[in-house]
Amino acid sequence: MATGEEKLADIVRHVVAALEPKIAIRLWNGEWLGPATDGPVLALNDPAAIARLAVSPNIATAVGLWMSKAVDIEHGTIFDLARARPDIRTKAAMKRVDKLKIAAALPSLYGLSRKAKAAGPTSGEDATASGSSKQAIQFHYDVSNDFYRLFLDSRMLYSCGYFDGWHDDIDKAQVDKLDMICRKLRLQPGERFLDIGCGWGALLIHAAENYGVTGHGVTLSQAQFELARERIAEKGLEDRVSVELKPFEELTGQFDKVASIGMFEHVGWEKHDPYFKAVRKLLRPNGLYLHHAITRPAKETDAKFRKGTKEYAAIIRYIFPGAELDHIGHSAQFLEKHRFEVHDVENWREHYARTCRLWHDRLLARMDEAAAIAGEERARLWLLYLAGVSLGFERGGLLIYQTLASKRSKGPSGLPPTRRDLYR
C-alpha cells in the first residue's frame, strides 16, 4: 500500500501536469518535475507541510510554508516564480485536475499533515484591532531598527520613493520624495509643520534643514521615536524639530502645513471621520495638507470593496494587523466632507512597485544578517511581503496617491496658478 508521502508525490505530479508551470520543481525525494532548466527551482522540501496545504489550501497555509522553508526558491527570487506563471488561466487549469483523485488521497494526506510544524507569527494577528493602535504599530515597526537598516535607504524612509527615472538608487529616490513633499506643501521659513506618523524623523529633518520650518512629529513606535530623537540631536535641530510618542489626535494648537505619509493605512475604515476631523482641527485656515496613502481600486459598492482579496487579508494578518486600505474616491469624498478643498491628486503606483523591489533585493542580499536580527521566519516573511507588495503595485491591485488639499475657506487658496514650481 502506498504511503502518505507516495500519495502526495502522485498528487503533486498530477497537479503540475495540469498547470504546466514554466519553472522546475524539485520534490522532497529528489524527483524533478516541470521543464528542464538551469534557472530558478521551486523546492518542495517538507512533505508533511505540503500535505497541510493540500488539506487546507489557503493563503495563510502557503505563507507558513514559505516562512518555515518547507517551500523555497533556489537560484532565483519570488519575482522569478511570478514570471513563471502558466499561460493557462488557473480556473481552466483546475478543470484538468481530477478532484476525485485528490479526494481519495485526503485521508492519507491529513495524517501526513499532522506531522508538520506550524509556522507563522505568534502575536499581532488580530485583524479586528485598530491598525493605528500602539500595539499594532509596534508589531510592525519595532521589529528592530537594525533590521530596517539592512534594506532601507540611509535616512530609513519606509514609504514610497520618487523616481525621476527607473534607476536603482534608493537614496536618491527617497531624497527626491522628501523634496517633492516639501515643494507640494510650499513650505516656507518659519512655518509650523506637522508630520503625522513621522517614522525615524527624516522628513522633519529635511524640511527644517532645507526649508527653514519648525517641525513637530508624532509616532506610536517606541523604536522610531528613540532613533528620531537621536538623529535630531545629532543634527543640532532640537530647537526647531521635536517628536512625541503619542496619538496625533491628542495634539493641540495649529500648524501651517501637515503631512501624513504612509500613516493613513493604519487608521481603519471606521475611524476615517475622526481622523479627518482631527487633521482639520490642527490645520490653520488655508493651511495645506498632504495625504500620501496606499489604496486599492474601487468596486461597485463599498461593501464589495471592503471584502478585499485573500492576498490582501494575508497582508493584514501577518504584516499590518488592523490596517485597512480605502480607495481614492473615498479619500477625496472624506476630505471634502470635512471641508477640505482638493487641489491635486497624483498616482505613484509604479514608483512604489520600484521602491518595494529595491527593498526586496537589498534585504535578500543580507538575509543572513536579517535572520540573525529578527529570526529566519520573520525575515522570510518580510521578504515575501516586499515581493508581494511590489507585484501588487506592478499589476495594479494596489495603488498609491498623493493628494494635496487645503483647509477650505472663502477666497483665494494662495496656491500658484500652475504646477511649474514642483518640477524645478
Secondary structure by P-SEA (a helix, b strand, c coil): cccaaaaaaaaaaaaaaaacccbbbbccccccccccccccccccccaaaaaaaaacccaaaaaaaaaacccccccccaaaaaaacccccaaaaaaacaaaaaaaaaaaaaaaaaaccccccccccccccccccaaaaaacccccaaaaaacccccccccbbbbccccccaaaaaaaaaaaaaaaacccccbbbbbccccccaaaaaaaaccccccccccccaaaaaaaaaaaaaacccccbbbbccccccccccccbbbbccccccccccaaaaaaaaaaaaccccbbbbbbbbbccccccccccccccaaaaaaaacccccbbbbcaaaaaaaaaaabbbbcccccaaaaaaaaaaaaaaaaaacaaaaaaaccaaaaaaaaaaaaaaaaaaaaccbbbbbbbbccccccccccccccccccc
